[in-house]
């Protein structure tokens, strides 16, 4: 089932307007590099373009952008390899550009830690809205929202400690590095232990604006989230799957 979100699409963050976010655009199609970079620059973003994954990785090793938009199939180093290397050093937001034949790659990309994907051919307006949505969430995760609200309160649930303002998570005292999307899903589940969250409800949490995802996208994020927590505790089992219904966080 496909899901769409939400009101206030495209409303830019004032913080982002003041600081001009740097977007890395990585694609071997020069027409896409030219047209998308022109659109993003017109929207107030600073854009760096790269023709292949290796060129982008070399640049990222010196200085990371605020977000990367990656094609999957590229020469020298493809988008999957680049994402895998990026995730070893950074949790910055990543959007994949995929063709209509790349369904397996989309799922694999999400499992590896991509935050979103956009299918080619795509509306450039839609891509801009996805970028804005992820950057707004990154702002909140990095603590730019300083007023304490229900969304920014520290969560303590047994062995789990989450601090939304610092975008920090620990389990049994060990830090766990999560992407923005993974953090939001865990936060939504842990806020109400014992209560079931349907996939639709989790879509509402993880995606906004006119973003379209299906159930498998949420499932992929949850699988990756569990894997990360099991890396620090092989016995982790606090996130329960209720088949056909959704997920539940059980406080231990």
Secondary structure, DSSP 8 states (H G I E B T S, - for coil): --B---SSTT---HHHHHH--EEEEE-S-HHHHHHHHHHHHHTT-EEEEESSHHHHHHHHHH---SEEEEESS-SSS-HHHHHHHHHTT---EEEEEE-TT-HHHHHHHHHHT--EEEESS--HHHHHHHHHHHHHHHHHHTT---S--TTTS-EEETTEEEETTTTEEEETTEE----HHHHHHHHHHHHTTT-EEEHHHHHHHH--SS--B-HHHHHHHHHHHHHHHHHH-TT---EEEETTTEEEE---
